[in-house]
Amino acid sequence: NTVILNFSELDYMNSGGIGLLVTLLIRANRDGKRLLACGLGEHYRQIFSLTRLDEALTCFADEPAAIAAAR
């Protein structure tokens, strides 16, 4: 059971968006689900690194790579 979050069309995310991701991670972990991310631009890869979201959320360059990992 995997959910892929595709950020390729993301132009802007504020702290509320980061908070929502943390909430999703907590719920996914509680329910035995796995969250994957793809399509993060350089700016958001840095934010994920600074907030350590990249340690809890496996990130892929694009959706096909995430789908392949989910299988």
N, C-alpha and C positions, 0 to 999 in steps of 0.2 A: 504494500500500500504506500504509494509514493505520490507526492504532489510536486509539480514543477512550476516554479514561479519564473515567468519570463519577463525580464526587465528591459528588453531591447527597445521598447518604445518609451521608456521612462525619461522624462525631461527634468522632473523635479520631485524630490521627496523630502518632506520636512521631518522634524523629530517625532511627530505623531505617526508618520509612516514607519519609522524605525521601531517605535513602540509597538505598533501593530505586528510587525515581523517578530518581535520578541514574544508577544502573546501567542502568535501562530506557532512558533517553535515550542513553547511550553505545552500548548494543547496537543500538538502533533506528537511530542515525546510521551505525553501522558496516555495518548490513544494508540501508541505503537506505530505511528505513521512516520514517514521520512519526507523531509522537505529538501528539494534541490532548487538551485537558482541558476539562471542562465542569462546571457545577454547584458551583463553589467558593464557599463562604461568604466573608464579608468577612474573617474572621480568617485563613483560608488564602490568600486573595488577597494579604493583607499579607505572610504568610510567603513565598509564592512571589516576591513583589517583593523582599523582603529577601535572599532566597537567590539571586535572579536566575533562578529556575526559569521565571519568566514570559517571559524572553528566549529560552529554549530550547524552551518548550512553549507553543503558542498556546492561549489560554484563551477559552472562550465561556460565555455566560450559562447556556445550557441545551443539552440533547442535540440537539434539532432544528437549532439553529444550527451545532453541531459537525458533524452529519451533512451539512448543506448545504455546509459548507466542505470536507468530505472528498470531495465528488463532483467 
